[in-house]
């Protein structure tokens, strides 16, 4: 991937740093642009949760397009530094909360104000995306009434979810990247 950038909003065109090493898989521009075309203007004023944040590219895009606040979670110190650097480069630090914390620990805690959007893009091929969806189902007070959960996986990771409180309402494929969209039943 040649480089990351903010595609729309107040920070449009700003370049984002990559996390050093091979541990992250940032979303491509085409998939990210499609994601935000689907979300549309509803992102404005929303609360956004970027689980497994990596570079923070998706949460930063949400902030750039008018989200009120975003929480970024990652366990890797290099990812946390990268998210903070990218927030500073885009001038969006004041709307963000960056936590070096395991996503499943966070989802096991009592929530604060509910989130309107949750973006889930965990490391590939470990089943963490499905585990995260199940944890979100068990965290109903953490999601607003109309919340969306969006999962980014490699299309070879796709499987039936067997979910009870979240239902998939859309699915898009961009090369090897698959985006799955869920909302509460």
GROMACS elastic network, one bead per residue, 0.5 to 0.9 nm:
[ bonds ]
;  ai    aj funct       b0    kb
    1     4     6  0.77547   500
    1    26     6  0.86449   500
    1    28     6  0.76913   500
    3    15     6  0.73304   500
    3    16     6  0.72640   500
    3    17     6  0.76121   500
    3    18     6  0.74661   500
    4    14     6  0.85562   500
    4    15     6  0.58644   500
    4    16     6  0.51427   500
    4    17     6  0.69041   500
    4    18     6  0.73110   500
    4    26     6  0.81023   500
    4    27     6  0.86585   500
    4    28     6  0.77638   500
    4    29     6  0.74293   500
    4    55     6  0.89485   500
    4    57     6  0.75825   500
    5    12     6  0.76452   500
    5    13     6  0.58517   500
    5    14     6  0.54408   500
    5    16     6  0.52844   500
    5    17     6  0.85739   500
    5    29     6  0.77375   500
    5    57     6  0.77846   500
    5    61     6  0.89192   500
    6     9     6  0.80058   500
    6    11     6  0.62527   500
    6    13     6  0.52897   500
    6    14     6  0.54387   500
    6    15     6  0.65984   500
    6    16     6  0.73110   500
    6    29     6  0.86039   500
    6    57     6  0.73656   500
    6    58     6  0.88135   500
    6    60     6  0.75520   500
    6    61     6  0.58725   500
    6    64     6  0.77268   500
    6    90     6  0.85616   500
    7    11     6  0.79886   500
    7    12     6  0.51312   500
    7    13     6  0.60176   500
    7    14     6  0.81418   500
    7    29     6  0.74272   500
    7    32     6  0.81760   500
    7    33     6  0.68119   500
    7    61     6  0.70817   500
    7    64     6  0.88142   500
    8    11     6  0.68311   500
    8    13     6  0.74159   500
    8    33     6  0.83136   500
    8    36     6  0.88944   500
    8    61     6  0.70042   500
    8    64     6  0.67529   500
    8    65     6  0.63182   500
    9    12     6  0.52830   500
    9    61     6  0.76132   500
    9    62     6  0.85518   500
    9    63     6  0.81903   500
    9    66     6  0.72365   500
   10    63     6  0.85999   500
   10    64     6  0.51219   500
   10    65     6  0.66546   500
   10    66     6  0.81571   500
   10    90     6  0.85719   500
   11    14     6  0.58272   500
   11    60     6  0.87308   500
   11    61     6  0.80978   500
   11    63     6  0.87760   500
   11    64     6  0.54102   500
   11    65     6  0.82528   500
   11    90     6  0.56250   500
   11    91     6  0.76979   500
   11    92     6  0.84056   500
   12    15     6  0.88558   500
   12    61     6  0.85228   500
   12    64     6  0.73179   500
   12    65     6  0.88709   500
   12    90     6  0.87752   500
   14    89     6  0.75668   500
   14    90     6  0.65115   500
   15    86     6  0.82333   500
   15    89     6  0.80654   500
   15    90     6  0.84060   500
   16    55     6  0.76754   500
   16    56     6  0.88537   500
   16    57     6  0.73662   500
   16    82     6  0.86300   500
   16    83     6  0.89282   500
   16    85     6  0.84053   500
   16    86     6  0.55414   500
   16    87     6  0.87725   500
   16    89     6  0.76278   500
   16    90     6  0.83462   500
   17    20     6  0.88198   500
   17    55     6  0.69662   500
   17    82     6  0.64755   500
   17    83     6  0.83398   500
   17    85     6  0.76119   500
   17    86     6  0.63284   500
   18    21     6  0.87187   500
   18    24     6  0.85284   500
   18    26     6  0.81539   500
   18    54     6  0.83400   500
   18    55     6  0.59229   500
   18    79     6  0.85610   500
   18    82     6  0.69347   500
   19    22     6  0.80610   500
   19    23     6  0.79053   500
   19    24     6  0.68399   500
   19    54     6  0.67063   500
   19    55     6  0.58836   500
   19    78     6  0.62985   500
   19    79     6  0.55633   500
   19    80     6  0.88758   500
   19    81     6  0.84234   500
   19    82     6  0.58444   500
   19    83     6  0.84989   500
   20    23     6  0.80599   500
   20    24     6  0.85958   500
   20    78     6  0.68933   500
   20    79     6  0.80549   500
   20    82     6  0.85054   500
   21    24     6  0.77314   500
   22    25     6  0.78928   500
   23    54     6  0.84826   500
   23   123     6  0.74800   500
   24    53     6  0.89923   500
   24    54     6  0.58545   500
   24    55     6  0.78597   500
   24    79     6  0.84369   500
   24   122     6  0.85540   500
   24   123     6  0.69638   500
   25    28     6  0.88885   500
   25    54     6  0.76958   500
   25    55     6  0.89111   500
   25   121     6  0.82942   500
   25   122     6  0.87043   500
   25   123     6  0.75834   500
   25   124     6  0.83427   500
   26    54     6  0.71193   500
   26    55     6  0.68948   500
   26    56     6  0.86456   500
   26    57     6  0.73683   500
   26    58     6  0.87860   500
   26   121     6  0.85702   500
   27    30     6  0.83358   500
   27    31     6  0.65320   500
   27    32     6  0.62104   500
   27    57     6  0.77080   500
   27    58     6  0.77869   500
   27   121     6  0.86548   500
   27   152     6  0.79271   500
   27   177     6  0.80223   500
   28    31     6  0.54936   500
   28    32     6  0.61015   500
   28    33     6  0.85115   500
   28   174     6  0.88263   500
   28   177     6  0.84920   500
   29    32     6  0.50559   500
   29    33     6  0.58635   500
   29    34     6  0.84192   500
   30    33     6  0.52405   500
   30    34     6  0.61891   500
   30    35     6  0.85945   500
   30   174     6  0.74437   500
   31    34     6  0.51093   500
   31    35     6  0.60680   500
   31    36     6  0.87446   500
   31   172     6  0.86255   500
   31   173     6  0.81641   500
   31   174     6  0.61340   500
   31   177     6  0.75966   500
   31   178     6  0.84861   500
   31   179     6  0.79127   500
   32    36     6  0.63332   500
   32    37     6  0.85535   500
   32    57     6  0.88227   500
   32    58     6  0.71919   500
   32    61     6  0.84801   500
   33    36     6  0.53009   500
   33    37     6  0.60960   500
   33    38     6  0.86487   500
   34    38     6  0.61841   500
   34    39     6  0.86500   500
   34   172     6  0.89250   500
   35    38     6  0.52363   500
   35    39     6  0.63365   500
   35    40     6  0.85063   500
   35   150     6  0.87181   500
   35   179     6  0.79749   500
   36    40     6  0.56731   500
   36    41     6  0.85870   500
   36    43     6  0.82418   500
   36    61     6  0.82830   500
   36    62     6  0.79323   500
   36    65     6  0.87782   500
   37    41     6  0.85049   500
   39    42     6  0.60522   500
   39    43     6  0.64094   500
   40    43     6  0.64568   500
   40    44     6  0.85764   500
   41    44     6  0.57151   500
   41    65     6  0.80349   500
   41    66     6  0.83278   500
   42    45     6  0.77520   500
   42    46     6  0.73645   500
   42    67     6  0.87594   500
   43    46     6  0.53178   500
   43    47     6  0.82097   500
   43    48     6  0.83476   500
   43    62     6  0.65372   500
   43    63     6  0.84386   500
   43    65     6  0.69562   500
   43    66     6  0.63792   500
   43    67     6  0.54009   500
   43    68     6  0.85454   500
   43   116     6  0.83310   500
   43   117     6  0.81126   500
   44    47     6  0.89507   500
   44    62     6  0.81247   500
   44    63     6  0.83514   500
   44    65     6  0.65836   500
   44    68     6  0.68682   500
   45    66     6  0.60225   500
   45    69     6  0.77594   500
   46    62     6  0.86248   500
   46    63     6  0.89646   500
   46    66     6  0.77556   500
   46    68     6  0.53353   500
   46    69     6  0.68727   500
   46    70     6  0.84660   500
   46   115     6  0.74942   500
   46   116     6  0.57797   500
   46   117     6  0.74229   500
   47    67     6  0.62619   500
   47    68     6  0.59267   500
   47    69     6  0.51530   500
   47    70     6  0.58606   500
   47    71     6  0.81300   500
   47   113     6  0.84243   500
   47   114     6  0.74324   500
   47   116     6  0.52766   500
   47   117     6  0.65614   500
   47   118     6  0.87385   500
   48    59     6  0.66727   500
   48    62     6  0.72463   500
   48    63     6  0.82956   500
   48    67     6  0.69316   500
   48    68     6  0.80625   500
   48    69     6  0.62471   500
   48    71     6  0.63650   500
   48    72     6  0.86462   500
   48   115     6  0.58174   500
   48   116     6  0.61089   500
   48   118     6  0.59408   500
   48   119     6  0.78312   500
   49    53     6  0.89043   500
   49    59     6  0.70973   500
   49    69     6  0.86579   500
   49    70     6  0.56146   500
   49    72     6  0.62625   500
   49    73     6  0.80075   500
   49   115     6  0.65627   500
   49   116     6  0.81483   500
   49   117     6  0.62008   500
   49   119     6  0.62192   500
   49   120     6  0.85812   500
   50    53     6  0.52759   500
   50    54     6  0.89882   500
   50    56     6  0.71932   500
   50    58     6  0.70829   500
   50    59     6  0.55885   500
   50    70     6  0.71695   500
   50    71     6  0.60640   500
   50    73     6  0.63132   500
   50    74     6  0.88143   500
   50   117     6  0.84664   500
   50   118     6  0.60276   500
   50   120     6  0.66355   500
   50   121     6  0.82790   500
   51    54     6  0.86393   500
   51    71     6  0.81405   500
   51    72     6  0.62531   500
   51    73     6  0.51135   500
   51    74     6  0.68308   500
   51   102     6  0.88815   500
   51   103     6  0.61063   500
   51   118     6  0.71889   500
   51   119     6  0.60331   500
   51   120     6  0.52640   500
   51   121     6  0.68155   500
   51   122     6  0.75492   500
   51   132     6  0.89088   500
   52    56     6  0.86313   500
   52    72     6  0.76076   500
   52    73     6  0.55808   500
   52    75     6  0.76896   500
   52   102     6  0.82533   500
   52   103     6  0.68176   500
   52   119     6  0.84610   500
   52   120     6  0.66075   500
   52   121     6  0.58718   500
   52   122     6  0.53402   500
   52   123     6  0.79057   500
   53    57     6  0.76813   500
   53    58     6  0.79153   500
   53    59     6  0.77733   500
   53    72     6  0.55982   500
   53    73     6  0.54865   500
   53    74     6  0.55021   500
   53    79     6  0.74325   500
   53    80     6  0.82156   500
   53    83     6  0.76441   500
   53   119     6  0.85239   500
   53   120     6  0.82393   500
   53   121     6  0.74078   500
   53   122     6  0.82876   500
   54    57     6  0.78031   500
   54    72     6  0.87318   500
   54    73     6  0.82806   500
   54    74     6  0.65579   500
   54    76     6  0.81752   500
   54    78     6  0.86289   500
   54    79     6  0.50542   500
   54    80     6  0.74924   500
   54    82     6  0.77098   500
   54    83     6  0.71305   500
   54   121     6  0.86072   500
   54   122     6  0.88374   500
   55    58     6  0.83231   500
   55    79     6  0.60585   500
   55    80     6  0.79837   500
   55    81     6  0.89148   500
   55    82     6  0.57624   500
   55    83     6  0.52184   500
   55    84     6  0.89419   500
   55    86     6  0.74674   500
   56    59     6  0.55377   500
   56    60     6  0.59171   500
   56    61     6  0.84790   500
   56    72     6  0.67879   500
   56    73     6  0.88272   500
   56    79     6  0.82051   500
   56    80     6  0.86470   500
   56    82     6  0.77539   500
   56    83     6  0.50660   500
   56    84     6  0.84855   500
   56    86     6  0.73894   500
   56    87     6  0.81304   500
   57    60     6  0.51670   500
   57    61     6  0.60744   500
   57    62     6  0.87151   500
   57    83     6  0.80000   500
   57    86     6  0.81119   500
   58    61     6  0.50255   500
   58    62     6  0.63026   500
   58    63     6  0.87544   500
   58   119     6  0.76122   500
   59    63     6  0.62958   500
   59    64     6  0.85960   500
   59    67     6  0.87660   500
   59    69     6  0.89647   500
   59    70     6  0.61231   500
   59    71     6  0.76715   500
   59    72     6  0.71348   500
   59    96     6  0.88055   500
   59   119     6  0.79774   500
   60    63     6  0.50311   500
   60    64     6  0.60396   500
   60    65     6  0.85393   500
   60    70     6  0.78600   500
   60    83     6  0.86898   500
   60    86     6  0.79928   500
   60    87     6  0.69161   500
   60    90     6  0.80760   500
   60    92     6  0.74844   500
   60    96     6  0.86665   500
   61    64     6  0.50077   500
   61    65     6  0.61964   500
   61    66     6  0.87769   500
   61    67     6  0.88141   500
   62    65     6  0.51522   500
   62    66     6  0.64253   500
   62    67     6  0.54084   500
   62    68     6  0.88067   500
   62    69     6  0.86639   500
   62    70     6  0.78010   500
   63    66     6  0.51607   500
   63    68     6  0.67964   500
   63    69     6  0.66974   500
   63    70     6  0.68770   500
   63    92     6  0.69845   500
   63    95     6  0.73683   500
   63    96     6  0.83096   500
   64    67     6  0.72153   500
   64    90     6  0.81756   500
   64    92     6  0.74945   500
   66    69     6  0.86640   500
   67    70     6  0.72051   500
   67    95     6  0.84980   500
   68    95     6  0.66729   500
   68    96     6  0.89557   500
   69    94     6  0.86201   500
   69    96     6  0.57108   500
   69    97     6  0.79213   500
   70    95     6  0.65127   500
   70    97     6  0.63910   500
   70    98     6  0.84377   500
   70   115     6  0.89605   500
   71    95     6  0.87710   500
   71    96     6  0.57915   500
   71    98     6  0.58707   500
   71    99     6  0.74592   500
   72    80     6  0.83850   500
   72    83     6  0.78298   500
   72    96     6  0.74059   500
   72    97     6  0.62172   500
   72    99     6  0.60679   500
   72   100     6  0.83619   500
   73    80     6  0.78870   500
   73    97     6  0.86584   500
   73    98     6  0.62007   500
   73    99     6  0.50349   500
   73   100     6  0.58995   500
   73   101     6  0.59470   500
   73   102     6  0.71402   500
   73   103     6  0.64112   500
   73   106     6  0.84670   500
   74    77     6  0.79024   500
   74    79     6  0.66165   500
   74    80     6  0.64385   500
   74    98     6  0.83355   500
   74    99     6  0.67555   500
   74   100     6  0.52617   500
   74   101     6  0.56996   500
   74   102     6  0.63463   500
   74   103     6  0.70574   500
   75    78     6  0.88973   500
   75    79     6  0.76694   500
   75    80     6  0.76543   500
   75    99     6  0.82500   500
   75   100     6  0.50897   500
   75   101     6  0.50604   500
   75   102     6  0.54548   500
   75   103     6  0.80174   500
   76    79     6  0.52492   500
   76    80     6  0.64025   500
   76    81     6  0.88082   500
   76   100     6  0.70799   500
   76   101     6  0.85290   500
   77    80     6  0.50889   500
   77    81     6  0.62397   500
   77    82     6  0.85958   500
   77   100     6  0.70592   500
   78    81     6  0.51650   500
   78    82     6  0.61436   500
   78    83     6  0.86783   500
   79    83     6  0.60947   500
   79    84     6  0.85659   500
   79   100     6  0.87753   500
   80    83     6  0.51616   500
   80    84     6  0.62252   500
   80    85     6  0.85892   500
   80    98     6  0.70461   500
   80    99     6  0.74344   500
   80   100     6  0.63677   500
   81    84     6  0.51773   500
   81    85     6  0.61039   500
   81    86     6  0.85658   500
   82    85     6  0.50290   500
   82    86     6  0.60190   500
   82    87     6  0.84936   500
   83    86     6  0.50752   500
   83    87     6  0.60720   500
   83    88     6  0.85678   500
   83    98     6  0.75631   500
   84    87     6  0.51006   500
   84    88     6  0.61835   500
   84    89     6  0.86101   500
   84    93     6  0.73563   500
   84    98     6  0.72718   500
   85    88     6  0.51122   500
   85    89     6  0.61329   500
   85    90     6  0.87032   500
   86    90     6  0.62352   500
   86    91     6  0.85415   500
   86    92     6  0.85937   500
   86    93     6  0.86736   500
   87    90     6  0.52279   500
   87    91     6  0.60188   500
   87    92     6  0.51341   500
   87    94     6  0.86758   500
   87    96     6  0.78694   500
   88    91     6  0.50634   500
   88    92     6  0.63691   500
   88    93     6  0.56523   500
   89    92     6  0.79331   500
   89    93     6  0.87803   500
   90    93     6  0.78767   500
   91    94     6  0.78245   500
   92    95     6  0.57752   500
   92    96     6  0.69007   500
   93    96     6  0.53024   500
   93    97     6  0.79315   500
   94    97     6  0.82022   500
   99   102     6  0.88636   500
  101   104     6  0.85572   500
  101   105     6  0.71556   500
  101   106     6  0.69468   500
  102   105     6  0.53058   500
  102   106     6  0.64013   500
  102   107     6  0.87744   500
  103   106     6  0.50664   500
  103   107     6  0.61404   500
  103   108     6  0.85969   500
  103   132     6  0.78825   500
  104   108     6  0.60960   500
  104   109     6  0.88576   500
  104   131     6  0.85745   500
  104   132     6  0.70768   500
  104   135     6  0.71108   500
  105   108     6  0.50735   500
  105   109     6  0.66646   500
  106   109     6  0.54807   500
  106   110     6  0.84361   500
  106   111     6  0.83859   500
  107   110     6  0.77962   500
  107   111     6  0.77005   500
  107   132     6  0.83604   500
  107   135     6  0.63599   500
  107   136     6  0.67983   500
  107   138     6  0.84906   500
  107   139     6  0.66708   500
  107   142     6  0.81860   500
  108   111     6  0.85239   500
  108   135     6  0.75414   500
  108   138     6  0.84884   500
  108   139     6  0.74553   500
  109   139     6  0.85964   500
  110   139     6  0.80999   500
  110   141     6  0.80877   500
  110   142     6  0.78094   500
  111   114     6  0.68738   500
  111   139     6  0.78005   500
  111   141     6  0.65369   500
  111   142     6  0.50581   500
  111   143     6  0.87405   500
  112   115     6  0.87706   500
  112   141     6  0.84168   500
  112   142     6  0.69720   500
  113   141     6  0.82635   500
  113   142     6  0.69087   500
  113   143     6  0.83642   500
  113   144     6  0.83993   500
  114   140     6  0.87403   500
  114   141     6  0.63287   500
  114   144     6  0.50300   500
  114   145     6  0.86974   500
  114   147     6  0.86411   500
  115   118     6  0.68818   500
  115   142     6  0.60749   500
  115   144     6  0.55922   500
  115   147     6  0.67513   500
  115   148     6  0.87828   500
  116   143     6  0.62528   500
  116   144     6  0.53739   500
  116   145     6  0.80201   500
  116   146     6  0.67802   500
  116   148     6  0.63369   500
  116   149     6  0.84265   500
  117   143     6  0.79628   500
  117   144     6  0.85075   500
  117   146     6  0.89523   500
  117   147     6  0.55787   500
  117   149     6  0.57944   500
  117   150     6  0.75860   500
  118   143     6  0.84625   500
  118   147     6  0.78167   500
  118   148     6  0.64360   500
  118   150     6  0.61889   500
  118   151     6  0.83768   500
  119   148     6  0.85779   500
  119   149     6  0.59977   500
  119   151     6  0.59893   500
  119   152     6  0.77337   500
  120   129     6  0.65884   500
  120   132     6  0.74324   500
  120   133     6  0.83800   500
  120   149     6  0.73928   500
  120   150     6  0.61056   500
  120   152     6  0.62124   500
  120   153     6  0.86595   500
  121   124     6  0.82937   500
  121   128     6  0.87584   500
  121   129     6  0.69430   500
  121   150     6  0.85444   500
  121   151     6  0.59550   500
  121   153     6  0.65837   500
  122   125     6  0.89498   500
  122   126     6  0.83388   500
  122   127     6  0.85942   500
  122   128     6  0.60919   500
  122   129     6  0.60543   500
  122   132     6  0.87032   500
  122   151     6  0.86900   500
  122   152     6  0.78593   500
  122   153     6  0.78410   500
  123   126     6  0.67392   500
  123   127     6  0.86117   500
  123   128     6  0.72783   500
  123   129     6  0.84187   500
  123   153     6  0.86920   500
  124   127     6  0.75462   500
  124   128     6  0.79487   500
  124   129     6  0.85494   500
  124   153     6  0.69077   500
  124   154     6  0.70123   500
  124   157     6  0.78469   500
  125   128     6  0.78917   500
  125   153     6  0.86285   500
  125   154     6  0.81667   500
  125   156     6  0.86995   500
  125   157     6  0.64125   500
  126   129     6  0.80093   500
  126   157     6  0.89341   500
  127   130     6  0.56796   500
  127   131     6  0.64899   500
  127   132     6  0.87769   500
  127   157     6  0.78005   500
  128   132     6  0.59111   500
  128   133     6  0.85522   500
  129   132     6  0.50675   500
  129   133     6  0.63111   500
  129   134     6  0.87751   500
  129   151     6  0.68879   500
  129   152     6  0.80990   500
  129   153     6  0.75191   500
  130   133     6  0.50271   500
  130   134     6  0.62814   500
  130   135     6  0.85790   500
  130   159     6  0.88896   500
  130   161     6  0.67093   500
  131   134     6  0.51650   500
  131   135     6  0.61891   500
  131   136     6  0.86633   500
  132   136     6  0.61239   500
  132   137     6  0.86123   500
  133   136     6  0.50348   500
  133   137     6  0.62566   500
  133   138     6  0.87620   500
  133   149     6  0.81242   500
  133   151     6  0.85691   500
  133   161     6  0.84380   500
  133   163     6  0.79700   500
  133   166     6  0.79603   500
  134   137     6  0.50240   500
  134   138     6  0.64274   500
  134   139     6  0.88018   500
  134   161     6  0.87439   500
  134   163     6  0.69941   500
  134   164     6  0.87348   500
  134   165     6  0.89415   500
  134   166     6  0.87117   500
  135   138     6  0.50962   500
  135   139     6  0.63850   500
  136   140     6  0.68774   500
  136   142     6  0.77608   500
  136   143     6  0.80081   500
  136   149     6  0.86982   500
  136   166     6  0.85731   500
  137   140     6  0.60194   500
  137   163     6  0.78136   500
  137   164     6  0.74979   500
  137   165     6  0.57416   500
  137   166     6  0.65190   500
  137   184     6  0.82576   500
  138   141     6  0.88641   500
  138   165     6  0.85371   500
  139   142     6  0.54630   500
  139   143     6  0.73288   500
  140   143     6  0.56148   500
  140   144     6  0.81453   500
  140   165     6  0.86164   500
  140   184     6  0.86915   500
  141   144     6  0.72768   500
  143   146     6  0.79135   500
  143   147     6  0.57018   500
  143   148     6  0.83133   500
  143   184     6  0.85479   500
  144   147     6  0.50025   500
  144   148     6  0.86577   500
  145   183     6  0.89381   500
  145   184     6  0.74505   500
  146   183     6  0.70378   500
  146   184     6  0.72382   500
  147   182     6  0.84377   500
  147   183     6  0.59464   500
  147   184     6  0.69631   500
  148   181     6  0.68123   500
  148   182     6  0.55929   500
  148   184     6  0.76046   500
  149   166     6  0.85541   500
  149   180     6  0.81909   500
  149   181     6  0.59021   500
  149   182     6  0.50309   500
  149   183     6  0.62213   500
  149   184     6  0.87992   500
  150   179     6  0.66245   500
  150   180     6  0.56099   500
  150   182     6  0.62942   500
  150   183     6  0.88883   500
  151   178     6  0.79292   500
  151   179     6  0.55318   500
  151   180     6  0.51246   500
  151   181     6  0.65899   500
  151   182     6  0.83017   500
  152   155     6  0.89043   500
  152   177     6  0.67967   500
  152   178     6  0.57137   500
  152   180     6  0.66950   500
  153   156     6  0.80640   500
  153   157     6  0.63736   500
  153   158     6  0.73591   500
  153   176     6  0.84477   500
  153   177     6  0.59683   500
  153   178     6  0.53004   500
  153   179     6  0.66024   500
  153   180     6  0.81734   500
  154   157     6  0.54807   500
  154   158     6  0.73788   500
  154   176     6  0.55694   500
  154   178     6  0.57238   500
  154   179     6  0.86988   500
  155   158     6  0.55271   500
  155   173     6  0.73217   500
  155   175     6  0.85225   500
  155   176     6  0.56243   500
  155   177     6  0.57924   500
  155   178     6  0.51013   500
  155   179     6  0.85624   500
  156   159     6  0.85147   500
  156   176     6  0.78894   500
  156   178     6  0.88452   500
  157   178     6  0.89609   500
  158   161     6  0.87721   500
  158   178     6  0.81972   500
  160   163     6  0.86481   500
  161   168     6  0.89912   500
  163   166     6  0.58970   500
  163   167     6  0.69006   500
  164   167     6  0.75670   500
  164   184     6  0.89908   500
  164   185     6  0.79987   500
  165   183     6  0.82165   500
  165   184     6  0.55089   500
  165   185     6  0.53320   500
  166   182     6  0.59360   500
  166   183     6  0.53000   500
  166   185     6  0.56287   500
  167   181     6  0.82508   500
  167   182     6  0.51793   500
  167   183     6  0.56208   500
  167   184     6  0.62960   500
  167   185     6  0.62265   500
  168   171     6  0.77280   500
  168   180     6  0.68470   500
  168   181     6  0.55129   500
  168   183     6  0.67290   500
  169   180     6  0.79338   500
  169   181     6  0.58032   500
  169   182     6  0.57184   500
  169   183     6  0.73087   500
  170   179     6  0.82503   500
  170   180     6  0.59972   500
  170   181     6  0.51086   500
  170   182     6  0.73154   500
  171   178     6  0.70962   500
  171   179     6  0.56447   500
  171   181     6  0.61425   500
  172   177     6  0.83619   500
  172   178     6  0.57139   500
  172   179     6  0.52094   500
  172   180     6  0.66127   500
  172   181     6  0.86673   500
  173   176     6  0.69963   500
  173   177     6  0.57337   500
  173   179     6  0.63695   500
  173   180     6  0.88267   500
  174   177     6  0.51271   500
  174   178     6  0.62941   500
  174   179     6  0.82299   500
  175   178     6  0.79493   500
